[in-house]
Amino acid sequence: MNATSLGAAIRETMLTADPFAKVMMTRDLFRRWRAGTLAFTFDASLPDVPARPEKPELLPPNAMPKRGRGGSERGRLALLHALAHIEFVAIDLALDAAGRFGADMGRNFVDDWLSVAADEAMHFSLLERRLRTLGSFYGAMPAHDGLWDAARETAHDVAARLAVVPMVLEARALDVTPMTVERFLAAGDERSARILQRIVDDEIRHVRFGTKHFAALCESRGESPANLWKCLVQRHFRGLVKPPFNDSARRSAGLSREMMAGVATPPSPPHTPMHEMAGGSDQL
């Protein structure tokens, strides 16, 4: 990497399609930032969409193949591949946050989101290595790019970005990953379970960065965090914020039960068919 400014280094990394090169560049960018060798200058425009490798094939979410029967090896591989793709996209989400909003938000904001990018690069590497150990690889299956839709939707406003990406999308991992860890353990895959536990432990910190900076923004604007979060989620998030929630993990990340009550989708009525409650076959 030849860039000498933070903005140019982020742009160069986001425009790198090869996953392994992106991982190495992200780590190098973070090291150089911490060493003070990148100028706090945002002199390069960021891409609307980061570069992507030829594989995996990107499909609309509703066109994704089913993951296979619960507990099957095929299902576990498909889930590990999906998680690897999420972590790969998350590298660019964190870089984009630092590069797009860092000039206004300041050095502490950049510190936090570059550290998140480095974490996501590490998570991707762990998952990709695990896929190879199990006889697969990143790119062997299709993936969807729905996560980047959130970046496009919130590119104009740092509060909206924080409200949706760390505080909704990343926070969802705090709810579902512990159950996924248990399923991998039940299948005898302790190594994958340890990787997922490492990831969810890091995600608590990532969500906490989001809630910290969101609260600071609300204070500077004279807004109620709970009210503004509810407003921004309703405006910019197209999905559902569905219970049950991992209250202890969310509380550690700065999301109180009171805040969650404002954005949560009401629980399904009692007559919901059992196959819908179980999520059909598109589950591990």
C-alpha positions in Angstrom: 0.0 0.0 0.0 1.5 3.3 -1.1 -1.2 5.7 0.3 0.1 8.2 2.9 -3.3 9.6 4.0 -6.1 7.8 5.8 -8.7 8.5 3.2 -6.5 7.2 0.4 -5.6 4.0 2.3 -9.2 3.3 3.1 -10.2 3.8 -0.6 -7.4 1.5 -1.8 -8.4 -1.2 0.6 -12.1 -1.0 -0.3 -11.2 -1.3 -4.0 -9.2 -4.5 -3.4 -11.3 -7.4 -4.5 -9.2 -10.4 -3.5 -10.3 -11.4 0.0 -6.8 -12.3 1.2 -5.2 -9.1 -0.1 -8.0 -7.1 1.5 -7.4 -8.9 4.8 -3.7 -8.1 4.7 -4.3 -4.5 3.6 -6.8 -4.0 6.4 -4.3 -5.2 9.0 -1.6 -3.0 7.5 -3.8 0.0 7.4 -4.7 -0.4 11.1 -1.0 -0.9 12.1 0.0 2.2 10.1 -2.8 4.2 11.7 -1.8 3.2 15.2 1.8 3.9 14.4 0.9 7.4 13.3 2.2 7.1 9.7 -1.1 7.8 8.0 -2.2 11.5 7.9 -5.6 12.3 9.3 -6.7 13.5 5.9 -9.7 12.4 3.9 -8.6 13.3 0.4 -10.0 10.4 -1.6 -13.7 9.6 -2.5 -15.0 6.3 -1.3 -16.6 3.9 -3.7 -20.4 3.5 -3.6 -19.8 -0.3 -3.7 -16.5 -2.0 -2.7 -14.7 -4.3 -5.1 -15.9 -7.9 -4.9 -14.1 -11.1 -6.0 -15.5 -13.1 -8.9 -16.6 -15.7 -6.5 -18.9 -16.1 -4.5 -21.7 -15.5 -6.9 -23.9 -12.8 -5.4 -27.7 -13.5 -5.4 -30.7 -11.7 -4.1 -31.6 -12.9 -0.6 -34.8 -14.6 -1.8 -32.8 -16.5 -4.4 -30.4 -18.1 -2.0 -30.4 -21.9 -1.9 -31.6 -23.6 1.3 -28.8 -24.6 3.7 -29.9 -28.2 4.2 -31.3 -30.1 7.1 -30.6 -29.0 10.6 -27.4 -30.5 12.0 -26.2 -31.8 8.7 -22.6 -31.4 7.5 -23.9 -29.6 4.4 -25.9 -27.2 6.6 -23.0 -26.4 8.8 -20.7 -25.7 5.8 -23.3 -23.5 4.3 -23.7 -21.5 7.5 -19.9 -21.2 7.9 -19.7 -19.9 4.3 -22.6 -17.4 4.9 -20.8 -16.2 8.1 -17.5 -15.8 6.3 -19.3 -13.7 3.7 -20.8 -11.5 6.4 -17.4 -11.0 8.0 -15.9 -10.2 4.6 -18.5 -7.5 3.9 -18.2 -6.2 7.4 -14.6 -5.3 6.8 -15.7 -2.8 4.2 -18.6 -1.6 6.3 -16.2 -0.7 9.1 -13.7 0.9 6.7 -16.5 2.9 5.1 -17.7 4.2 8.4 -14.2 5.4 9.3 -13.6 7.0 5.9 -17.0 8.4 5.3 -17.7 9.9 8.7 -14.2 10.2 10.3 -13.5 13.7 9.3 -16.5 15.0 11.2 -16.5 12.4 14.0 -12.8 12.6 14.9 -9.9 10.4 15.8 -11.6 8.3 18.5 -14.3 7.3 16.0 -11.7 6.3 13.5 -9.8 4.4 16.1 -12.8 2.4 17.0 -14.0 1.5 13.4 -10.5 0.7 12.1 -10.1 -1.7 15.1 -13.5 -3.2 14.1 -12.2 -3.6 10.5 -9.2 -5.4 11.8 -11.3 -7.7 13.9 -13.6 -8.5 10.9 -10.6 -9.3 8.8 -9.4 -11.7 11.5 -12.9 -13.3 11.8 -13.0 -13.8 8.0 -9.6 -15.5 8.1 -10.6 -17.8 10.9 -13.8 -18.9 9.1 -12.1 -19.2 5.7 -9.4 -21.4 7.2 -12.1 -23.5 8.9 -13.9 -23.9 5.6 -10.7 -25.2 4.0 -10.1 -27.6 6.8 -13.6 -29.0 6.2 -12.9 -29.4 2.5 -14.5 -26.2 1.2 -13.5 -22.6 0.7 -14.9 -19.0 0.5 -16.5 -18.7 -2.9 -17.6 -22.3 -3.1 -21.2 -21.3 -2.6 -23.3 -18.3 -3.6 -23.9 -15.4 -1.1 -26.0 -12.4 -1.0 -25.0 -8.7 -0.6 -27.9 -7.5 1.4 -25.6 -6.1 4.1 -24.2 -3.5 1.8 -27.8 -2.2 1.1 -27.6 -0.8 4.7 -24.4 1.1 3.8 -26.1 2.7 0.8 -29.2 3.5 2.7 -27.3 5.3 5.5 -24.4 6.9 3.6 -25.8 10.4 4.2 -26.0 10.3 8.0 -23.6 8.9 10.6 -26.5 8.6 13.1 -28.5 6.4 10.7 -25.4 4.3 10.0 -24.8 3.7 13.7 -28.5 3.0 14.3 -28.8 0.4 11.6 -25.4 -1.3 11.2 -23.9 -1.9 14.6 -27.1 -1.4 16.7 -29.4 -3.6 14.6 -27.5 -5.8 12.2 -24.4 -6.6 14.3 -26.5 -6.7 17.5 -28.6 -9.5 15.9 -25.5 -11.7 16.1 -25.6 -11.4 19.9 -29.0 -13.0 19.9 -28.5 -15.9 17.4 -24.9 -16.9 17.7 -25.1 -18.5 21.1 -27.7 -20.9 19.8 -25.6 -21.6 16.8 -22.6 -22.4 19.0 -24.7 -24.9 20.8 -25.8 -26.6 17.6 -22.2 -26.9 16.4 -21.2 -28.4 19.8 -24.1 -30.8 19.6 -22.8 -31.9 16.2 -19.3 -32.5 17.6 -17.7 -29.5 15.8 -16.0 -27.9 18.8 -13.4 -26.0 16.6 -16.2 -24.1 14.7 -18.0 -23.5 17.9 -14.9 -21.9 19.5 -14.5 -19.6 16.4 -18.1 -18.5 16.6 -17.8 -17.8 20.3 -14.7 -15.7 19.7 -16.7 -13.7 17.1 -19.7 -13.1 19.3 -17.4 -11.9 22.1 -15.9 -9.4 19.8 -19.2 -8.3 18.4 -20.3 -7.1 21.9 -17.5 -4.6 21.7 -18.4 -3.6 18.2 -22.0 -2.9 19.1 -20.8 -1.0 22.2 -18.8 1.3 19.8 -22.0 1.9 18.0 -24.0 2.7 21.0 -21.2 4.9 22.5 -20.9 7.1 19.4 -24.7 7.2 18.9 -25.3 8.4 22.5 -22.6 11.1 22.0 -24.3 12.2 18.8 -27.7 12.3 20.5 -26.3 14.4 23.4 -24.7 16.9 20.9 -28.0 17.2 19.1 -30.2 17.3 22.2 -32.0 14.1 21.2 -33.2 11.2 23.2 -31.2 8.1 22.1 -34.2 5.8 22.4 -36.5 8.1 20.4 -33.9 8.8 17.7 -33.0 5.2 17.3 -36.6 4.2 16.9 -37.1 6.9 14.3 -34.0 6.0 12.3 -34.7 2.2 12.4 -38.2 2.8 11.1 -36.9 5.0 8.4 -33.9 3.2 7.2 -34.2 -0.5 8.2 -36.4 -2.7 6.0 -36.3 -5.8 8.1 -37.7 -6.7 11.5 -36.1 -6.4 14.9 -37.3 -9.7 16.3 -37.2 -11.1 19.8 -36.2 -13.1 21.7 -33.1 -11.0 22.6 -30.0 -11.9 24.4 -30.6 -9.3 27.1 -27.3 -9.8 29.0 -25.1 -9.4 25.8 -27.1 -6.5 24.6 -26.9 -4.8 28.0 -23.1 -5.3 27.9 -23.1 -3.6 24.5 -25.1 -0.6 25.7 -28.6 -1.7 24.5 -31.0 -1.6 27.4 -34.3 -3.5 27.5 -36.1 -0.2 27.4 -34.3 0.8 24.2 -35.1 -2.5 22.6 -38.8 -2.2 23.5 -39.0 0.9 21.2 -37.8 -1.0 18.1 -38.8 -4.6 18.7 -41.3 -6.3 16.4 -44.3 -7.7 18.4 -44.0 -11.5 18.9 -45.8 -13.8 16.6 -49.4 -14.7 17.5 -49.9 -18.1 19.1 -51.4 -19.6 15.9 -48.2 -19.2 13.9 -47.6 -22.5 12.1 -44.8 -24.6 13.6 -42.8 -24.7 10.4 -42.7 -20.9 10.3 -41.5 -20.7 13.9 -38.7 -23.2 13.1 -37.7 -21.2 10.1 -38.3 -24.0 7.6 -35.2 -25.9 6.3 -33.1 -22.7 5.9 -31.5 -23.2 9.3 -28.5 -25.0 10.7 
